[in-house]
Amino acid sequence: MTRSHITSHVLDAALGKPAEGVPITLDSFAAGEWMPVASALTDADGRASSLGPDALPTGRYRVTFDTAGYFARLGQAAFYPEVSIVFELADEGEHYHIPLLLSPFAYSTYRGS
């Protein structure tokens, strides 16, 4: 099984479990505007391992997580309706993993492996 160049993992810190069914979009920035590249839903383990192609050129990218939709399905009010993370893909040979630790009123992220 091949893995996308960019992957993600979303964990619900308030529930202490993976966040299943979170819609994620991947966009690239070119010529002064964001262009869609791919989209995915997190699986039962909170992972999106098919987020885009297996190779992307260097450049600026954005992953956006639809947190409003996720929390609405749980019947939970949330402060952030979406989380957008902009990053630079600087090495075409490296894998880029963008994790998200989520709760209704906070989130954090880092460069994963």
N, CA, C and O atoms as a GROMACS GRO file, in nm:
protein
  452
    1MET      N    1   0.084  -0.118   0.000
    1MET     CA    2   0.000   0.000   0.000
    1MET      C    3   0.088   0.124   0.000
    1MET      O    4   0.177   0.137   0.084
    2THR      N    5   0.064   0.214  -0.093
    2THR     CA    6   0.139   0.339  -0.094
    2THR      C    7   0.069   0.441  -0.005
    2THR      O    8  -0.052   0.437   0.013
    3ARG      N    9   0.148   0.529   0.049
    3ARG     CA   10   0.096   0.631   0.138
    3ARG      C   11   0.106   0.766   0.070
    3ARG      O   12   0.201   0.791  -0.004
    4SER      N   13   0.010   0.853   0.095
    4SER     CA   14   0.013   0.987   0.039
    4SER      C   15   0.136   1.061   0.087
    4SER      O   16   0.192   1.030   0.192
    5HIS      N   17   0.177   1.160   0.010
    5HIS     CA   18   0.289   1.245   0.047
    5HIS      C   19   0.258   1.320   0.177
    5HIS      O   20   0.347   1.344   0.259
    6ILE      N   21   0.131   1.356   0.194
    6ILE     CA   22   0.085   1.426   0.314
    6ILE      C   23  -0.023   1.341   0.380
    6ILE      O   24  -0.118   1.297   0.314
    7THR      N   25  -0.009   1.317   0.510
    7THR     CA   26  -0.107   1.243   0.586
    7THR      C   27  -0.142   1.321   0.712
    7THR      O   28  -0.077   1.420   0.745
    8SER      N   29  -0.245   1.275   0.783
    8SER     CA   30  -0.286   1.342   0.906
    8SER      C   31  -0.341   1.239   1.004
    8SER      O   32  -0.376   1.127   0.968
    9HIS      N   33  -0.348   1.280   1.129
    9HIS     CA   34  -0.406   1.200   1.236
    9HIS      C   35  -0.475   1.298   1.331
    9HIS      O   36  -0.412   1.391   1.380
   10VAL      N   37  -0.603   1.277   1.358
   10VAL     CA   38  -0.679   1.366   1.445
   10VAL      C   39  -0.722   1.290   1.568
   10VAL      O   40  -0.786   1.185   1.560
   11LEU      N   41  -0.686   1.344   1.684
   11LEU     CA   42  -0.725   1.285   1.811
   11LEU      C   43  -0.814   1.383   1.886
   11LEU      O   44  -0.786   1.502   1.893
   12ASP      N   45  -0.922   1.332   1.943
   12ASP     CA   46  -1.014   1.412   2.022
   12ASP      C   47  -0.966   1.406   2.168
   12ASP      O   48  -0.986   1.305   2.236
   13ALA      N   49  -0.903   1.512   2.214
   13ALA     CA   50  -0.844   1.514   2.348
   13ALA      C   51  -0.952   1.512   2.457
   13ALA      O   52  -0.929   1.459   2.565
   14ALA      N   53  -1.069   1.570   2.428
   14ALA     CA   54  -1.176   1.574   2.528
   14ALA      C   55  -1.234   1.435   2.553
   14ALA      O   56  -1.269   1.401   2.666
   15LEU      N   57  -1.244   1.355   2.448
   15LEU     CA   58  -1.297   1.219   2.461
   15LEU      C   59  -1.189   1.114   2.483
   15LEU      O   60  -1.217   1.002   2.524
   16GLY      N   61  -1.064   1.152   2.455
   16GLY     CA   62  -0.954   1.059   2.472
   16GLY      C   63  -0.954   0.947   2.369
   16GLY      O   64  -0.920   0.833   2.400
   17LYS      N   65  -0.994   0.981   2.245
   17LYS     CA   66  -0.997   0.878   2.141
   17LYS      C   67  -0.978   0.941   2.004
   17LYS      O   68  -0.986   1.063   1.991
   18PRO      N   69  -0.955   0.860   1.901
   18PRO     CA   70  -0.941   0.914   1.766
   18PRO      C   71  -1.069   0.985   1.721
   18PRO      O   72  -1.180   0.946   1.760
   19ALA      N   73  -1.053   1.087   1.640
   19ALA     CA   74  -1.167   1.162   1.587
   19ALA      C   75  -1.202   1.104   1.450
   19ALA      O   76  -1.137   1.135   1.350
   20GLU      N   77  -1.303   1.021   1.446
   20GLU     CA   78  -1.345   0.956   1.322
   20GLU      C   79  -1.439   1.046   1.242
   20GLU      O   80  -1.523   1.115   1.299
   21GLY      N   81  -1.423   1.046   1.110
   21GLY     CA   82  -1.516   1.118   1.022
   21GLY      C   83  -1.493   1.266   1.010
   21GLY      O   84  -1.584   1.340   0.972
   22VAL      N   85  -1.372   1.314   1.039
   22VAL     CA   86  -1.342   1.456   1.023
   22VAL      C   87  -1.307   1.482   0.877
   22VAL      O   88  -1.211   1.424   0.825
   23PRO      N   89  -1.383   1.569   0.808
   23PRO     CA   90  -1.348   1.604   0.671
   23PRO      C   91  -1.222   1.692   0.668
   23PRO      O   92  -1.209   1.787   0.745
   24ILE      N   93  -1.129   1.657   0.578
   24ILE     CA   94  -1.004   1.732   0.563
   24ILE      C   95  -0.987   1.767   0.416
   24ILE      O   96  -1.009   1.684   0.328
   25THR      N   97  -0.947   1.890   0.390
   25THR     CA   98  -0.913   1.929   0.253
   25THR      C   99  -0.766   1.970   0.249
   25THR      O  100  -0.711   2.021   0.346
   26LEU      N  101  -0.705   1.946   0.135
   26LEU     CA  102  -0.566   1.985   0.110
   26LEU      C  103  -0.566   2.080  -0.010
   26LEU      O  104  -0.620   2.047  -0.116
   27ASP      N  105  -0.505   2.196   0.008
   27ASP     CA  106  -0.495   2.297  -0.098
   27ASP      C  107  -0.349   2.335  -0.118
   27ASP      O  108  -0.268   2.326  -0.026
   28SER      N  109  -0.317   2.378  -0.239
   28SER     CA  110  -0.183   2.431  -0.267
   28SER      C  111  -0.198   2.579  -0.301
   28SER      O  112  -0.303   2.623  -0.348
   29PHE      N  113  -0.092   2.655  -0.275
   29PHE     CA  114  -0.093   2.799  -0.301
   29PHE      C  115  -0.006   2.827  -0.423
   29PHE      O  116   0.114   2.800  -0.423
   30ALA      N  117  -0.069   2.881  -0.526
   30ALA     CA  118   0.004   2.911  -0.650
   30ALA      C  119  -0.061   3.032  -0.717
   30ALA      O  120  -0.183   3.047  -0.715
   31ALA      N  121   0.021   3.115  -0.775
   31ALA     CA  122  -0.027   3.234  -0.847
   31ALA      C  123  -0.120   3.319  -0.761
   31ALA      O  124  -0.217   3.376  -0.811
   32GLY      N  125  -0.090   3.327  -0.630
   32GLY     CA  126  -0.165   3.414  -0.541
   32GLY      C  127  -0.300   3.362  -0.494
   32GLY      O  128  -0.378   3.438  -0.436
   33GLU      N  129  -0.330   3.234  -0.518
   33GLU     CA  130  -0.457   3.180  -0.470
   33GLU      C  131  -0.444   3.034  -0.429
   33GLU      O  132  -0.353   2.963  -0.472
   34TRP      N  133  -0.537   2.990  -0.346
   34TRP     CA  134  -0.542   2.852  -0.301
   34TRP      C  135  -0.618   2.768  -0.403
   34TRP      O  136  -0.725   2.807  -0.450
   35MET      N  137  -0.560   2.654  -0.436
   35MET     CA  138  -0.620   2.563  -0.533
   35MET      C  139  -0.640   2.426  -0.466
   35MET      O  140  -0.548   2.376  -0.402
   36PRO      N  141  -0.759   2.365  -0.481
   36PRO     CA  142  -0.782   2.234  -0.419
   36PRO      C  143  -0.692   2.125  -0.479
   36PRO      O  144  -0.670   2.121  -0.600
   37VAL      N  145  -0.643   2.039  -0.392
   37VAL     CA  146  -0.560   1.926  -0.434
   37VAL      C  147  -0.631   1.794  -0.405
   37VAL      O  148  -0.638   1.706  -0.491
   38ALA      N  149  -0.686   1.782  -0.283
   38ALA     CA  150  -0.748   1.656  -0.243
   38ALA      C  151  -0.834   1.677  -0.120
   38ALA      O  152  -0.831   1.782  -0.057
   39SER      N  153  -0.912   1.574  -0.087
   39SER     CA  154  -0.990   1.575   0.036
   39SER      C  155  -1.000   1.432   0.088
   39SER      O  156  -0.980   1.336   0.014
   40ALA      N  157  -1.031   1.420   0.216
   40ALA     CA  158  -1.042   1.289   0.278
   40ALA      C  159  -1.126   1.299   0.404
   40ALA      O  160  -1.152   1.409   0.454
   41LEU      N  161  -1.167   1.185   0.456
   41LEU     CA  162  -1.231   1.174   0.587
   41LEU      C  163  -1.140   1.090   0.675
   41LEU      O  164  -1.081   0.992   0.629
   42THR      N  165  -1.129   1.127   0.801
   42THR     CA  166  -1.050   1.044   0.891
   42THR      C  167  -1.121   0.911   0.914
   42THR      O  168  -1.244   0.905   0.920
   43ASP      N  169  -1.043   0.805   0.927
   43ASP     CA  170  -1.098   0.671   0.948
   43ASP      C  171  -1.127   0.646   1.096
   43ASP      O  172  -1.120   0.739   1.177
   44ALA      N  173  -1.160   0.524   1.131
   44ALA     CA  174  -1.194   0.490   1.270
   44ALA      C  175  -1.080   0.515   1.367
   44ALA      O  176  -1.102   0.532   1.487
   45ASP      N  177  -0.957   0.518   1.316
   45ASP     CA  178  -0.841   0.546   1.400
   45ASP      C  179  -0.804   0.695   1.395
   45ASP      O  180  -0.700   0.734   1.448
   46GLY      N  181  -0.887   0.778   1.331
   46GLY     CA  182  -0.861   0.921   1.322
   46GLY      C  183  -0.756   0.958   1.218
   46GLY      O  184  -0.706   1.070   1.218
   47ARG      N  185  -0.723   0.864   1.130
   47ARG     CA  186  -0.616   0.887   1.033
   47ARG      C  187  -0.670   0.917   0.893
   47ARG      O  188  -0.775   0.867   0.852
   48ALA      N  189  -0.594   1.000   0.822
   48ALA     CA  190  -0.619   1.027   0.681
   48ALA      C  191  -0.490   0.993   0.609
   48ALA      O  192  -0.401   1.077   0.596
   49SER      N  193  -0.480   0.869   0.563
   49SER     CA  194  -0.358   0.825   0.496
   49SER      C  195  -0.367   0.837   0.345
   49SER      O  196  -0.270   0.809   0.274
   50SER      N  197  -0.483   0.878   0.294
   50SER     CA  198  -0.503   0.898   0.150
   50SER      C  199  -0.534   1.043   0.121
   50SER      O  200  -0.627   1.073   0.046
   51LEU      N  201  -0.458   1.133   0.179
   51LEU     CA  202  -0.482   1.276   0.162
   51LEU      C  203  -0.393   1.328   0.049
   51LEU      O  204  -0.288   1.386   0.074
   52GLY      N  205  -0.436   1.306  -0.072
   52GLY     CA  206  -0.362   1.359  -0.185
   52GLY      C  207  -0.275   1.256  -0.252
   52GLY      O  208  -0.274   1.139  -0.213
   53PRO      N  209  -0.201   1.299  -0.351
   53PRO     CA  210  -0.117   1.209  -0.430
   53PRO      C  211   0.005   1.162  -0.351
   53PRO      O  212   0.034   1.212  -0.243
   54ASP      N  213   0.076   1.064  -0.407
   54ASP     CA  214   0.195   1.012  -0.340
   54ASP      C  215   0.317   1.100  -0.364
   54ASP      O  216   0.422   1.074  -0.305
   55ALA      N  217   0.305   1.203  -0.449
   55ALA     CA  218   0.415   1.297  -0.470
   55ALA      C  219   0.359   1.435  -0.500
   55ALA      O  220   0.264   1.450  -0.578
   56LEU      N  221   0.418   1.535  -0.438
   56LEU     CA  222   0.379   1.675  -0.461
   56LEU      C  223   0.505   1.759  -0.477
   56LEU      O  224   0.610   1.725  -0.422
   57PRO      N  225   0.496   1.866  -0.553
   57PRO     CA  226   0.612   1.955  -0.565
   57PRO      C  227   0.629   2.041  -0.440
   57PRO      O  228   0.536   2.055  -0.361
   58THR      N  229   0.748   2.097  -0.424
   58THR     CA  230   0.770   2.189  -0.313
   58THR      C  231   0.674   2.306  -0.326
   58THR      O  232   0.628   2.338  -0.436
   59GLY      N  233   0.644   2.369  -0.214
   59GLY     CA  234   0.554   2.484  -0.216
   59GLY      C  235   0.479   2.498  -0.087
   59GLY      O  236   0.504   2.427   0.011
   60ARG      N  237   0.386   2.590  -0.088
   60ARG     CA  238   0.303   2.617   0.030
   60ARG      C  239   0.172   2.540   0.016
   60ARG      O  240   0.108   2.539  -0.089
   61TYR      N  241   0.133   2.475   0.126
   61TYR     CA  242   0.011   2.394   0.129
   61TYR      C  243  -0.069   2.428   0.254
   61TYR      O  244  -0.019   2.487   0.350
   62ARG      N  245  -0.197   2.390   0.248
   62ARG     CA  246  -0.287   2.413   0.362
   62ARG      C  247  -0.375   2.290   0.379
   62ARG      O  248  -0.433   2.241   0.283
   63VAL      N  249  -0.384   2.242   0.502
   63VAL     CA  250  -0.483   2.141   0.536
   63VAL      C  251  -0.588   2.209   0.622
   63VAL      O  252  -0.556   2.283   0.715
   64THR      N  253  -0.715   2.184   0.591
   64THR     CA  254  -0.826   2.243   0.666
   64THR      C  255  -0.913   2.131   0.718
   64THR      O  256  -0.957   2.043   0.643
   65PHE      N  257  -0.939   2.134   0.848
   65PHE     CA  258  -1.019   2.033   0.916
   65PHE      C  259  -1.156   2.093   0.947
   65PHE      O  260  -1.165   2.200   1.007
   66ASP      N  261  -1.263   2.026   0.906
   66ASP     CA  262  -1.400   2.071   0.934
   66ASP      C  263  -1.439   2.026   1.074
   66ASP      O  264  -1.504   1.923   1.091
   67THR      N  265  -1.398   2.103   1.172
   67THR     CA  266  -1.425   2.067   1.311
   67THR      C  267  -1.571   2.091   1.349
   67THR      O  268  -1.624   2.021   1.436
   68ALA      N  269  -1.637   2.188   1.285
   68ALA     CA  270  -1.779   2.214   1.314
   68ALA      C  271  -1.863   2.092   1.282
   68ALA      O  272  -1.948   2.051   1.361
   69GLY      N  273  -1.839   2.032   1.166
   69GLY     CA  274  -1.914   1.914   1.127
   69GLY      C  275  -1.891   1.797   1.221
   69GLY      O  276  -1.984   1.725   1.257
   70TYR      N  277  -1.765   1.779   1.261
   70TYR     CA  278  -1.731   1.670   1.352
   70TYR      C  279  -1.804   1.688   1.486
   70TYR      O  280  -1.870   1.595   1.534
   71PHE      N  281  -1.792   1.806   1.546
   71PHE     CA  282  -1.854   1.829   1.677
   71PHE      C  283  -2.006   1.831   1.668
   71PHE      O  284  -2.073   1.789   1.763
   72ALA      N  285  -2.063   1.878   1.558
   72ALA     CA  286  -2.209   1.877   1.542
   72ALA      C  287  -2.262   1.733   1.546
   72ALA      O  288  -2.366   1.707   1.606
   73ARG      N  289  -2.190   1.640   1.482
   73ARG     CA  290  -2.231   1.499   1.486
   73ARG      C  291  -2.228   1.443   1.628
   73ARG      O  292  -2.302   1.350   1.660
   74LEU      N  293  -2.143   1.501   1.713
   74LEU     CA  294  -2.135   1.456   1.852
   74LEU      C  295  -2.234   1.531   1.942
   74LEU      O  296  -2.247   1.498   2.060
   75GLY      N  297  -2.304   1.631   1.886
   75GLY     CA  298  -2.394   1.712   1.966
   75GLY      C  299  -2.320   1.805   2.060
   75GLY      O  300  -2.372   1.842   2.165
   76GLN      N  301  -2.200   1.843   2.023
   76GLN     CA  302  -2.111   1.924   2.107
   76GLN      C  303  -2.090   2.062   2.045
   76GLN      O  304  -2.054   2.073   1.928
   77ALA      N  305  -2.114   2.166   2.123
   77ALA     CA  306  -2.082   2.301   2.077
   77ALA      C  307  -1.930   2.315   2.073
   77ALA      O  308  -1.859   2.257   2.155
   78ALA      N  309  -1.881   2.393   1.977
   78ALA     CA  310  -1.736   2.411   1.963
   78ALA      C  311  -1.707   2.555   1.924
   78ALA      O  312  -1.788   2.621   1.858
   79PHE      N  313  -1.592   2.604   1.963
   79PHE     CA  314  -1.552   2.742   1.938
   79PHE      C  315  -1.492   2.760   1.799
   79PHE      O  316  -1.518   2.862   1.734
   80TYR      N  317  -1.415   2.666   1.752
   80TYR     CA  318  -1.347   2.677   1.622
   80TYR      C  319  -1.422   2.593   1.518
   80TYR      O  320  -1.421   2.470   1.526
   81PRO      N  321  -1.488   2.657   1.419
   81PRO     CA  322  -1.560   2.579   1.319
   81PRO      C  323  -1.469   2.507   1.221
   81PRO      O  324  -1.510   2.410   1.158
   82GLU      N  325  -1.347   2.554   1.208
   82GLU     CA  326  -1.248   2.486   1.125
   82GLU      C  327  -1.110   2.518   1.176
   82GLU      O  328  -1.087   2.619   1.244
   83VAL      N  329  -1.017   2.430   1.144
   83VAL     CA  330  -0.877   2.452   1.177
   83VAL      C  331  -0.800   2.443   1.046
   83VAL      O  332  -0.804   2.341   0.977
   84SER      N  333  -0.728   2.550   1.012
   84SER     CA  334  -0.645   2.552   0.891
   84SER      C  335  -0.499   2.561   0.932
   84SER      O  336  -0.460   2.645   1.012
   85ILE      N  337  -0.420   2.473   0.874
   85ILE     CA  338  -0.277   2.470   0.903
   85ILE      C  339  -0.203   2.489   0.771
   85ILE      O  340  -0.215   2.408   0.679
   86VAL      N  341  -0.127   2.598   0.763
   86VAL     CA  342  -0.049   2.630   0.644
   86VAL      C  343   0.095   2.591   0.671
   86VAL      O  344   0.149   2.620   0.777
   87PHE      N  345   0.158   2.524   0.574
   87PHE     CA  346   0.295   2.478   0.593
   87PHE      C  347   0.370   2.478   0.460
   87PHE      O  348   0.309   2.483   0.354
   88GLU      N  349   0.501   2.473   0.469
   88GLU     CA  350   0.588   2.469   0.352
   88GLU      C  351   0.637   2.327   0.330
   88GLU      O  352   0.697   2.266   0.419
   89LEU      N  353   0.611   2.274   0.213
   89LEU     CA  354   0.666   2.145   0.173
   89LEU      C  355   0.798   2.178   0.104
   89LEU      O  356   0.802   2.221  -0.011
   90ALA      N  357   0.908   2.157   0.177
   90ALA     CA  358   1.039   2.201   0.130
   90ALA      C  359   1.122   2.089   0.067
   90ALA      O  360   1.218   2.117  -0.005
   91ASP      N  361   1.086   1.965   0.093
   91ASP     CA  362   1.164   1.852   0.043
   91ASP      C  363   1.070   1.751  -0.022
   91ASP      O  364   0.992   1.686   0.046
   92GLU      N  365   1.078   1.739  -0.153
   92GLU     CA  366   0.988   1.648  -0.226
   92GLU      C  367   1.009   1.502  -0.189
   92GLU      O  368   0.922   1.419  -0.213
   93GLY      N  369   1.123   1.470  -0.130
   93GLY     CA  370   1.153   1.333  -0.094
   93GLY      C  371   1.106   1.292   0.044
   93GLY      O  372   1.108   1.174   0.078
   94GLU      N  373   1.062   1.387   0.125
   94GLU     CA  374   1.018   1.357   0.261
   94GLU      C  375   0.868   1.340   0.268
   94GLU      O  376   0.794   1.397   0.189
   95HIS      N  377   0.824   1.259   0.365
   95HIS     CA  378   0.682   1.244   0.396
   95HIS      C  379   0.644   1.355   0.495
   95HIS      O  380   0.721   1.386   0.586
   96TYR      N  381   0.527   1.414   0.478
   96TYR     CA  382   0.478   1.520   0.566
   96TYR      C  383   0.352   1.471   0.638
   96TYR      O  384   0.252   1.437   0.575
   97HIS      N  385   0.360   1.469   0.772
   97HIS     CA  386   0.248   1.424   0.855
   97HIS      C  387   0.203   1.542   0.940
   97HIS      O  388   0.283   1.601   1.013
   98ILE      N  389   0.074   1.575   0.931
   98ILE     CA  390   0.018   1.691   1.002
   98ILE      C  391  -0.085   1.641   1.103
   98ILE      O  392  -0.202   1.623   1.067
   99PRO      N  393  -0.045   1.617   1.228
   99PRO     CA  394  -0.139   1.572   1.330
   99PRO      C  395  -0.218   1.690   1.389
   99PRO      O  396  -0.172   1.805   1.388
  100LEU      N  397  -0.336   1.659   1.440
  100LEU     CA  398  -0.419   1.760   1.507
  100LEU      C  399  -0.474   1.700   1.634
  100LEU      O  400  -0.538   1.595   1.632
  101LEU      N  401  -0.447   1.766   1.746
  101LEU     CA  402  -0.503   1.729   1.876
  101LEU      C  403  -0.617   1.828   1.900
  101LEU      O  404  -0.593   1.949   1.905
  102LEU      N  405  -0.738   1.778   1.914
  102LEU     CA  406  -0.858   1.859   1.907
  102LEU      C  407  -0.943   1.848   2.033
  102LEU      O  408  -0.953   1.741   2.093
  103SER      N  409  -1.004   1.959   2.072
  103SER     CA  410  -1.108   1.960   2.174
  103SER      C  411  -1.206   2.070   2.133
  103SER      O  412  -1.175   2.147   2.042
  104PRO      N  413  -1.322   2.081   2.197
  104PRO     CA  414  -1.419   2.181   2.154
  104PRO      C  415  -1.370   2.326   2.162
  104PRO      O  416  -1.419   2.412   2.090
  105PHE      N  417  -1.274   2.354   2.250
  105PHE     CA  418  -1.232   2.491   2.270
  105PHE      C  419  -1.081   2.514   2.259
  105PHE      O  420  -1.030   2.617   2.302
  106ALA      N  421  -1.011   2.417   2.201
  106ALA     CA  422  -0.866   2.431   2.182
  106ALA      C  423  -0.819   2.328   2.080
  106ALA      O  424  -0.886   2.229   2.053
  107TYR      N  425  -0.700   2.355   2.024
  107TYR     CA  426  -0.636   2.258   1.936
  107TYR      C  427  -0.486   2.283   1.936
  107TYR      O  428  -0.440   2.392   1.970
  108SER      N  429  -0.410   2.181   1.897
  108SER     CA  430  -0.266   2.197   1.880
  108SER      C  431  -0.223   2.106   1.766
  108SER      O  432  -0.291   2.010   1.730
  109THR      N  433  -0.106   2.139   1.710
  109THR     CA  434  -0.052   2.063   1.599
  109THR      C  435   0.100   2.070   1.605
  109THR      O  436   0.156   2.148   1.681
  110TYR      N  437   0.164   1.988   1.524
  110TYR     CA  438   0.309   1.985   1.516
  110TYR      C  439   0.348   1.910   1.390
  110TYR      O  440   0.263   1.850   1.325
  111ARG      N  441   0.474   1.913   1.356
  111ARG     CA  442   0.524   1.835   1.240
  111ARG      C  443   0.545   1.694   1.287
  111ARG      O  444   0.636   1.667   1.366
  112GLY      N  445   0.464   1.604   1.239
  112GLY     CA  446   0.474   1.464   1.278
  112GLY      C  447   0.571   1.387   1.191
  112GLY      O  448   0.639   1.444   1.105
  113SER      N  449   0.577   1.256   1.215
  113SER     CA  450   0.666   1.172   1.137
  113SER      C  451   0.590   1.057   1.073
  113SER      O  452   0.650   0.975   1.003
   0.00000   0.00000   0.00000
